[in-house]
Amino acid sequence: MNEQLGNALLGSSLTATRNSDLTRNRVVAFVLWRVPLILVALGVIVPDFVGWLWPPGFLWIGAGCTANAIRCGRTHCAIMGPLFLALGLVSLARALGVIGVGWNTLGVAALTCVALSYLPEFMGRKYLRRDTACEASGSEGC
């Protein structure tokens, strides 16, 4: 049972790329990225709750990106997964009063990292691995 769950989340093959990209499934994409993004946005809108909303939001997004990076090799996710996980831990430390970095600084760092992480995709490197089946078919967008 655990092997089936692992294959469903991480993909059955390390060479799978475009077809195993979790962003292609609207429901999964909503759960993995939109719901936690709503938490992060609510933290911006209601700053009194930022300490309660950003740590789980960033950790949730980071877990989704990391799973997608492992599953399909999506470049943006490979970059942002670990960064969002780190941002989630830093925001948790901030919420607990362990560190004194400002919430605005964390927000700017998050936005900057997201913008920079898409640069490789804009330059034509959407996936870290090549999908040989896709390339052999001659399809656009491999």
N, CA, C and O of each residue as an XYZ file, in Angstrom:
568
protein
N       0.829     -1.203      0.000
C       0.000      0.000      0.000
C       0.871      1.264      0.000
O       0.611      2.206     -0.749
N       1.912      1.271      0.854
C       2.786      2.440      0.909
C       3.528      2.650     -0.400
O       3.779      3.792     -0.787
N       3.888      1.562     -1.096
C       4.578      1.680     -2.381
C       3.663      2.328     -3.415
O       4.116      3.154     -4.208
N       2.378      1.962     -3.415
C       1.425      2.568     -4.340
C       1.273      4.061     -4.065
O       1.232      4.866     -4.996
N       1.189      4.429     -2.796
C       1.072      5.833     -2.435
C       2.323      6.595     -2.859
O       2.224      7.698     -3.395
N       3.493      6.018     -2.624
C       4.742      6.644     -3.035
C       4.816      6.825     -4.534
O       5.240      7.878     -5.010
N       4.408      5.811     -5.293
C       4.410      5.925     -6.752
C       3.421      6.972     -7.237
O       3.692      7.678     -8.208
N       2.272      7.078     -6.566
C       1.284      8.081     -6.968
C       1.813      9.493     -6.731
O       1.595     10.391     -7.544
N       2.506      9.679     -5.614
C       3.013     11.010     -5.297
C       4.300     11.329     -6.038
O       4.449     12.426     -6.576
N       5.230     10.387     -6.073
C       6.544     10.660     -6.625
C       6.723     10.197     -8.062
O       7.743     10.498     -8.682
N       5.765      9.480     -8.595
C       5.894      8.993     -9.959
C       6.598      7.651     -9.952
O       7.402      7.368     -9.064
N       6.295      6.827    -10.942
C       6.853      5.489    -10.953
C       8.224      5.441    -11.599
O       8.908      4.422    -11.507
N       8.644      6.523    -12.253
C       9.920      6.525    -12.941
C      10.621      7.857    -12.741
O       9.993      8.914    -12.793
N      11.913      7.800    -12.514
C      12.670      9.029    -12.345
C      12.789      9.814    -13.647
O      13.087     11.008    -13.621
N      12.559      9.160    -14.784
C      12.669      9.871    -16.056
C      11.357     10.509    -16.485
O      11.316     11.221    -17.488
N      10.296     10.268    -15.748
C       9.018     10.884    -16.096
C       9.123     12.389    -15.887
O       9.660     12.840    -14.875
N       8.619     13.160    -16.829
C       8.676     14.610    -16.669
C       7.312     15.229    -16.893
O       6.487     15.276    -15.980
N       7.080     15.693    -18.074
C       5.884     16.488    -18.364
C       4.590     15.788    -17.957
O       3.717     16.418    -17.360
N       4.449     14.529    -18.259
C       3.201     13.822    -17.965
C       2.997     13.591    -16.475
O       1.865     13.387    -16.036
N       4.065     13.618    -15.693
C       3.926     13.392    -14.256
C       3.995     14.688    -13.449
O       4.084     14.648    -12.221
N       3.954     15.824    -14.119
C       3.988     17.127    -13.455
C       2.667     17.339    -12.714
O       1.601     17.373    -13.328
N       2.746     17.481    -11.404
C       1.536     17.644    -10.585
C       0.764     18.909    -10.912
O      -0.426     18.995    -10.611
N       1.413     19.895    -11.522
C       0.710     21.133    -11.867
C      -0.310     20.912    -12.974
O      -1.171     21.763    -13.197
N      -0.229     19.797    -13.663
C      -1.159     19.500    -14.759
C      -2.530     19.049    -14.250
O      -3.506     19.089    -14.998
N      -2.612     18.625    -13.003
C      -3.871     18.187    -12.411
C      -4.438     19.344    -11.584
O      -3.847     19.733    -10.576
N      -5.564     19.887    -12.001
C      -6.126     21.077    -11.362
C      -6.440     20.877     -9.883
O      -6.182     21.768     -9.073
N      -6.988     19.729     -9.523
C      -7.361     19.485     -8.129
C      -6.107     19.386     -7.262
O      -6.031     19.996     -6.195
N      -5.130     18.616     -7.729
C      -3.879     18.464     -6.978
C      -3.177     19.812     -6.874
O      -2.691     20.173     -5.802
N      -3.118     20.554     -7.962
C      -2.475     21.869     -7.948
C      -3.187     22.809     -6.966
O      -2.535     23.584     -6.266
N      -4.510     22.742     -6.915
C      -5.257     23.584     -5.983
C      -4.883     23.246     -4.543
O      -4.632     24.138     -3.732
N      -4.849     21.951     -4.233
C      -4.563     21.524     -2.865
C      -3.105     21.806     -2.479
O      -2.834     22.273     -1.373
N      -2.180     21.525     -3.383
C      -0.759     21.668     -3.052
C      -0.262     23.112     -3.080
O       0.657     23.452     -2.335
N      -0.847     23.972     -3.923
C      -0.298     25.315     -4.068
C      -1.292     26.432     -3.824
O      -0.911     27.450     -3.246
N      -2.532     26.300     -4.228
C      -3.480     27.405     -4.066
C      -3.929     27.563     -2.617
O      -3.994     28.683     -2.111
N      -4.237     26.466     -1.951
C      -4.679     26.560     -0.554
C      -3.589     27.205      0.324
O      -3.885     28.142      1.064
N      -2.339     26.721      0.256
C      -1.327     27.394      1.084
C      -1.031     28.826      0.631
O      -0.668     29.673      1.447
N      -1.186     29.092     -0.661
C      -1.006     30.465     -1.141
C      -2.069     31.380     -0.535
O      -1.797     32.543     -0.241
N      -3.265     30.859     -0.353
C      -4.329     31.623      0.308
C      -3.922     31.934      1.753
O      -4.165     33.036      2.242
N      -3.301     30.963      2.435
C      -2.823     31.207      3.800
C      -1.796     32.335      3.826
O      -1.859     33.232      4.667
N      -0.848     32.276      2.889
C       0.189     33.313      2.826
C      -0.443     34.673      2.523
O      -0.092     35.675      3.147
N      -1.373     34.708      1.569
C      -2.040     35.969      1.214
C      -2.845     36.518      2.391
O      -2.870     37.727      2.622
N      -3.495     35.634      3.125
C      -4.241     36.089      4.308
C      -3.305     36.697      5.348
O      -3.675     37.638      6.050
N      -2.089     36.155      5.443
C      -1.104     36.727      6.359
C      -0.720     38.143      5.971
O      -0.406     38.965      6.832
N      -0.743     38.431      4.675
C      -0.453     39.784      4.198
C      -1.638     40.704      4.492
O      -1.463     41.845      4.919
N      -2.836     40.191      4.257
C      -4.051     40.988      4.431
C      -4.354     41.242      5.911
O      -4.797     42.328      6.285
N      -4.111     40.231      6.742
C      -4.377     40.332      8.182
C      -3.056     40.105      8.922
O      -2.795     38.997      9.390
N      -2.228     41.137      9.029
C      -0.885     40.974      9.589
C      -0.838     40.436     11.027
O       0.173     39.869     11.441
N      -1.908     40.609     11.775
C      -1.918     40.082     13.146
C      -1.818     38.561     13.181
O      -1.438     37.988     14.202
N      -2.156     37.905     12.074
C      -2.145     36.445     12.024
C      -1.018     35.876     11.163
O      -0.984     34.675     10.898
N      -0.096     36.737     10.725
C       0.972     36.288      9.828
C       1.795     35.162     10.464
O       2.199     34.229      9.770
N       2.041     35.239     11.744
C       2.808     34.201     12.442
C       2.111     32.863     12.508
O       2.757     31.828     12.671
N       0.805     32.876     12.383
C       0.025     31.638     12.372
C      -0.178     31.096     10.955
O      -0.388     29.898     10.767
N      -0.113     31.980      9.969
C      -0.441     31.597      8.596
C       0.772     31.296      7.715
O       0.742     30.354      6.923
N       1.830     32.082      7.844
C       2.975     31.893      6.955
C       3.754     30.596      7.197
O       4.088     29.918      6.225
N       4.059     30.218      8.443
C       4.823     28.968      8.602
C       4.139     27.754      7.960
O       4.782     27.051      7.180
N       2.862     27.481      8.258
C       2.259     26.318      7.595
C       2.094     26.519      6.093
O       2.223     25.570      5.319
N       1.806     27.757      5.678
C       1.647     28.028      4.251
C       2.926     27.755      3.478
O       2.899     27.062      2.461
N       4.046     28.293      3.949
C       5.314     28.093      3.253
C       5.785     26.641      3.334
O       6.320     26.111      2.360
N       5.593     25.997      4.476
C       5.984     24.584      4.590
C       5.145     23.713      3.651
O       5.668     22.786      3.033
N       3.858     24.006      3.544
C       2.943     23.267      2.680
C       3.351     23.429      1.211
O       3.448     22.448      0.475
N       3.590     24.681      0.793
C       4.010     24.927     -0.584
C       5.355     24.244     -0.844
O       5.560     23.645     -1.900
N       6.260     24.338      0.117
C       7.567     23.710     -0.031
C       7.486     22.212     -0.187
O       8.214     21.626     -0.988
N       6.603     21.586      0.575
C       6.421     20.139      0.440
C       5.868     19.787     -0.938
O       6.303     18.812     -1.552
N       4.911     20.578     -1.424
C       4.349     20.339     -2.757
C       5.382     20.509     -3.852
O       5.464     19.690     -4.767
N       6.172     21.571     -3.762
C       7.213     21.804     -4.767
C       8.273     20.703     -4.727
O       8.720     20.224     -5.769
N       8.670     20.310     -3.519
C       9.685     19.264     -3.396
C       9.182     17.951     -3.973
O       9.918     17.266     -4.685
N       7.939     17.591     -3.676
C       7.364     16.361     -4.236
C       7.310     16.436     -5.757
O       7.617     15.457     -6.437
N       6.925     17.585     -6.292
C       6.839     17.731     -7.740
C       8.224     17.697     -8.384
O       8.390     17.134     -9.466
N       9.212     18.292     -7.732
C      10.576     18.259     -8.255
C      11.108     16.833     -8.310
O      11.760     16.446     -9.280
N      10.831     16.059     -7.276
C      11.258     14.655     -7.259
C      10.497     13.870     -8.318
O      11.073     13.045     -9.027
N       9.216     14.128     -8.416
C       8.357     13.385     -9.333
C       8.667     13.648    -10.798
O       8.758     12.705    -11.583
N       8.835     14.928    -11.188
C       8.960     15.227    -12.614
C      10.179     16.065    -12.978
O      10.469     16.248    -14.160
N      10.893     16.575    -11.985
C      12.068     17.376    -12.277
C      11.767     18.788    -12.714
O      12.583     19.403    -13.399
N      10.615     19.324    -12.337
C      10.262     20.697    -12.700
C      11.287     21.655    -12.104
O      11.515     21.642    -10.894
N      11.898     22.473    -12.927
C      13.003     23.339    -12.513
C      12.583     24.289    -11.403
O      13.261     24.374    -10.379
N      11.482     25.002    -11.584
C      11.007     25.947    -10.572
C      10.808     25.247     -9.231
O      11.174     25.785     -8.186
N      10.234     24.055     -9.261
C       9.963     23.320     -8.020
C      11.252     22.830     -7.362
O      11.354     22.804     -6.136
N      12.233     22.443     -8.176
C      13.512     21.997     -7.623
C      14.215     23.136     -6.891
O      14.910     22.910     -5.901
N      14.033     24.343     -7.377
C      14.639     25.519     -6.735
C      13.815     25.939     -5.520
O      14.357     26.134     -4.432
N      12.512     26.076     -5.710
C      11.669     26.657     -4.677
C      11.275     25.689     -3.565
O      11.014     26.128     -2.445
N      11.225     24.396     -3.838
C      10.852     23.443     -2.790
C      11.694     23.613     -1.537
O      11.152     23.880     -0.465
N      13.012     23.464     -1.651
C      13.848     23.644     -0.464
C      13.805     25.075      0.091
O      13.860     25.275      1.304
N      13.707     26.065     -0.801
C      13.662     27.449     -0.314
C      12.378     27.739      0.459
O      12.412     28.431      1.477
N      11.242     27.214     -0.017
C       9.992     27.408      0.720
C      10.017     26.662      2.052
O       9.504     27.164      3.052
N      10.608     25.472      2.074
C      10.729     24.745      3.343
C      11.580     25.552      4.325
O      11.233     25.674      5.499
N      12.693     26.099      3.838
C      13.546     26.933      4.696
C      12.793     28.183      5.147
O      12.875     28.573      6.311
N      12.064     28.808      4.231
C      11.287     30.000      4.568
C      10.212     29.675      5.605
O       9.924     30.482      6.489
N       9.627     28.493      5.487
C       8.647     28.068      6.482
C       9.269     27.927      7.862
O       8.668     28.320      8.862
N      10.482     27.363      7.918
C      11.165     27.213      9.205
C      11.610     28.566      9.762
O      11.515     28.806     10.965
N      12.096     29.448      8.887
C      12.505     30.786      9.330
C      11.291     31.566      9.821
O      11.369     32.259     10.836
N      10.174     31.460      9.113
C       8.976     32.186      9.560
C       8.434     31.594     10.863
O       7.870     32.322     11.680
N       8.596     30.295     11.063
C       8.211     29.689     12.337
C       9.107     30.213     13.463
O       8.623     30.545     14.545
N      10.419     30.286     13.201
C      11.344     30.837     14.200
C      10.994     32.295     14.511
O      11.080     32.729     15.659
N      10.604     33.036     13.489
C      10.193     34.440     13.690
C       8.927     34.502     14.532
O       8.823     35.318     15.448
N       7.975     33.646     14.224
C       6.705     33.632     14.968
C       6.921     33.268     16.432
O       6.212     33.760     17.309
N       7.900     32.406     16.695
C       8.188     31.991     18.073
C       9.106     32.974     18.795
O       9.393     32.804     19.980
N       9.567     34.008     18.078
C      10.423     35.004     18.697
C      11.879     34.591     18.804
O      12.652     35.227     19.520
N      12.262     33.537     18.104
C      13.646     33.058     18.155
C      14.573     33.978     17.370
O      15.721     34.188     17.763
N      14.079     34.525     16.266
C      14.855     35.464     15.460
C      14.057     36.746     15.276
O      12.833     36.748     15.412
N      14.745     37.821     14.970
C      14.076     39.112     14.894
C      13.907     39.665     13.491
O      13.601     40.847     13.335
N      14.098     38.844     12.464
C      13.930     39.330     11.094
C      12.471     39.763     10.884
O      11.549     39.140     11.411
N      12.278     40.828     10.116
C      10.933     41.354      9.921
C      10.109     40.543      8.931
O      10.650     39.886      8.042
N       8.801     40.601      9.100
C       7.892     39.894      8.194
C       8.005     40.445      6.774
O       7.944     39.689      5.804
N       8.170     41.758      6.654
C       8.318     42.356      5.321
C       9.557     41.812      4.610
O       9.524     41.540      3.410
N      10.643     41.658      5.356
C      11.876     41.112      4.787
C      11.646     39.691      4.282
O      12.107     39.327      3.200
N      10.935     38.896      5.067
C      10.624     37.525      4.644
C       9.748     37.522      3.391
O       9.955     36.714      2.486
N       8.778     38.420      3.343
C       7.900     38.508      2.177
C       8.650     38.909      0.919
O       8.435     38.334     -0.148
N       9.526     39.891      1.044
C      10.327     40.319     -0.107
C      11.256     39.189     -0.555
O      11.434     38.965     -1.752
N      11.842     38.485      0.402
C      12.711     37.351      0.065
C      11.929     36.281     -0.694
O      12.421     35.729     -1.678
N      10.719     35.992     -0.240
C       9.895     34.979     -0.900
C       9.564     35.397     -2.330
O       9.719     34.604     -3.259
N       9.116     36.620     -2.508
C       8.756     37.098     -3.852
C       9.964     37.128     -4.785
O       9.853     36.773     -5.959
N      11.108     37.549     -4.270
C      12.329     37.588     -5.086
C      12.740     36.183     -5.517
O      13.072     35.958     -6.681
N      12.717     35.250     -4.585
C      13.090     33.862     -4.912
C      12.135     33.256     -5.937
O      12.573     32.572     -6.861
N      10.844     33.498     -5.783
C       9.871     32.974     -6.744
C      10.146     33.534     -8.132
O      10.176     32.788     -9.111
N      10.345     34.838     -8.219
C      10.600     35.457     -9.523
C      11.869     34.888    -10.155
O      11.869     34.547    -11.337
N      12.934     34.784     -9.389
C      14.200     34.280     -9.932
C      14.129     32.797    -10.297
O      14.807     32.351    -11.223
N      13.309     32.034     -9.571
C      13.231     30.594     -9.838
C      12.548     30.277    -11.162
O      12.718     29.184    -11.703
N      11.776     31.224    -11.685
C      11.137     31.006    -12.980
C      12.045     31.366    -14.158
O      11.728     31.018    -15.295
N      13.151     32.044    -13.917
C      14.044     32.434    -15.017
C      14.499     31.248    -15.869
O      14.450     31.350    -17.095
N      14.942     30.121    -15.282
C      15.339     28.994    -16.138
C      14.195     28.491    -17.021
O      14.421     28.079    -18.158
N      12.968     28.526    -16.497
C      11.826     28.082    -17.292
C      11.557     29.048    -18.440
O      11.237     28.620    -19.549
N      11.685     30.344    -18.182
C      11.494     31.325    -19.245
C      12.570     31.200    -20.315
O      12.364     31.592    -21.463
N      13.721     30.648    -19.928
C      14.819     30.475    -20.872
C      14.796     29.087    -21.527
O      15.765     28.683    -22.170
N      13.674     28.355    -21.357
C      13.489     27.083    -22.041
C      13.869     25.846    -21.267
O      13.913     24.758    -21.841
N      14.143     25.972    -19.989
C      14.531     24.798    -19.189
C      13.450     24.527    -18.138
O      13.656     24.749    -16.945
N      12.296     24.044    -18.604
C      11.168     23.803    -17.707
C      11.404     22.597    -16.804
O      10.957     22.581    -15.657
N      12.109     21.585    -17.320
C      12.370     20.368    -16.552
C      13.871     20.114    -16.487
O      14.595     20.376    -17.447
N      14.328     19.606    -15.356
C      15.737     19.294    -15.197
C      16.130     18.044    -15.983
O      17.259     17.930    -16.462
N      15.195     17.116    -16.109
C      15.437     15.871    -16.841
C      14.737     15.938    -18.184
O      13.727     16.627    -18.331
N      15.259     15.239    -19.144
C      14.647     15.143    -20.465
C      13.673     13.966    -20.488
O      13.979     12.892    -19.973
N      12.520     14.168    -21.077
C      11.535     13.109    -21.256
C      11.769     12.501    -22.630
O      11.314     13.044    -23.637
N      12.481     11.368    -22.678
C      12.861     10.783    -23.965
C      11.646     10.329    -24.757
O      11.658     10.407    -25.985
N      10.589      9.851    -24.086
C       9.388      9.438    -24.804
C       8.725     10.640    -25.465
O       8.250     10.544    -26.597
N       8.690     11.754    -24.772
C       8.099     12.974    -25.319
C       8.932     13.472    -26.493
O       8.385     13.832    -27.536
N      10.250     13.493    -26.327
C      11.120     13.963    -27.418
C      11.018     13.065    -28.636
O      11.062     13.554    -29.764
N      10.883     11.761    -28.432
C      10.789     10.817    -29.545
C       9.493     11.013    -30.327
O       9.438     10.752    -31.529
N       8.451     11.474    -29.634
C       7.176     11.686    -30.317
C       7.187     12.949    -31.180
O       6.319     13.128    -32.034
N       8.163     13.817    -30.958
C       8.251     15.055    -31.712
C       7.246     16.106    -31.268
O       6.996     17.071    -31.991
N       6.665     15.928    -30.083
C       5.665     16.872    -29.584
C       6.301     18.187    -29.175
O       7.455     18.233    -28.748
N       5.531     19.250    -29.314
C       5.966     20.554    -28.826
C       5.894     20.547    -27.300
O       5.080     19.831    -26.718
N       6.724     21.325    -26.671
C       6.678     21.506    -25.226
C       7.339     20.414    -24.419
O       7.082     20.296    -23.221
N       8.178     19.617    -25.039
C       8.893     18.568    -24.283
C       9.942     19.179    -23.390
O      10.643     18.459    -22.680
